[in-house]
Amino acid sequence: MADTNVFEDAVARVQRIGTSAGIRAETLAALRHPLATLTASLPVRMDDGSTRYFVGFRCRYNDVLGPTKGGIRYHPGVTIEEVQALALWMTVKCAVVGLPYGGGKGGVTVDPKQLSRLELERLSRSYMRAIADSVGPDIDIPAPDVYTNARIMGWMLNEYETIRREKTPGVITGKPVGLGGSLGRDEATGRGAFIVIQEFAKRRGLEPGKTRVAVQGFGNAGYHVARLLQRAGYPIVAVSDSQGAIYSENGFDIDSLYQHKQESRALSGVYCSGSVCELVDHERITNAELLELDVELLVPAALEGVIDANNADKIRAPCIAEVANGPITGDVDEALADAGKVVLPDVLTNAGGVTVSYFEWVQNRQGYPLTLDDVRQRLSDRLVAAFDDVWRIHESEEVSMRAAAYRVALRRIGAAIESQGTQEYFAGG
Ligand code: GLU
């Protein structure tokens, strides 16, 4: 899908679901536009001494439930529309899980693989300098997203604290544990998705051994969800990354694949040489073919818009767990539902990351770290409760899981807007 449509598509979905749920017009109007989006030019001194200018964005979409929260993405395809769509999805996501946050998102249009480590650090510091006036533990709290990680959050935190001349670890989450990061934050998105899939499997009586899975995207979230599913007995028959995809009827050993990728930096390294090739028979397929495989569970875990009007009718998996943000475009929601597909929506399925970010922020504010077991238990409690809320609406109001999740979120946001002051108040009601 063209980038320029991704934001309009995200807004249209909120309006469509909200209208059919009878959400007040005032709430829907509040979600039609972001609070503010900053566009910044980011000067970066390159290793050869020249200065290059990158473009970065930070969007604070809606803060009625609390400070805005959301990651920062480094990707050549980043646009203002994409960042705004992602910030709107964060607004819905935080409300679905009941976190005291609004939604935000940031991004830099850059191919981070083309930069040296020092250039990447200078870019990250330049980005933080650009947004420093509008972030803060009670204002807007960034975190990692596609192609950013704990190390990058550490550089940004250091830059922010240097500017402010005070320690404020709660300004950013997903940072290294040594700087106040939370144990279990790294695996949180994948683990959260695993919990949601398990809850769904219980309701539907899915047997792990008979549920073949294809995972599109082998980044942080894709890897962890694949690893946990495999450990629970699900055969992971296909995996892909930006270089291509591999298929094996008998399933892959995810940890060997991961190790291989770490060494070769790409799954493509797996195709030709090395231990994994000797371990399993695999076939090379394209990313498009992976999405259309005859499997029981499809897990898009990369970028948005991979299932759209061009391929929606070719998807054979009866269940799609959206681990990426926005992998399915809004215009095919209905067609997929009509075809009997169940979509476990991103705003619930990948909410584990921001949930553990919330735990990290709480730990920073209290100055009291949690154990890994404690983090995992709290994550599970939160997501099981959120799943139950969504499932209840899905069954009682007979709507898709996505519409049910949006209804949960829009009702919470609507109630908060009303509590802030209503026409009745001004009318003396
Ligand atoms: N980037 C993640 C997301 O899309 C995590 C955001 C956060 O932890 O604030 O949900």
Residues whose N, C-alpha, C, O or C-beta is under 5 A from the ligand:
A	BS01	LIG	K69 G70 G71 I141 A143 P144 D145 N350 G353 V354 S357
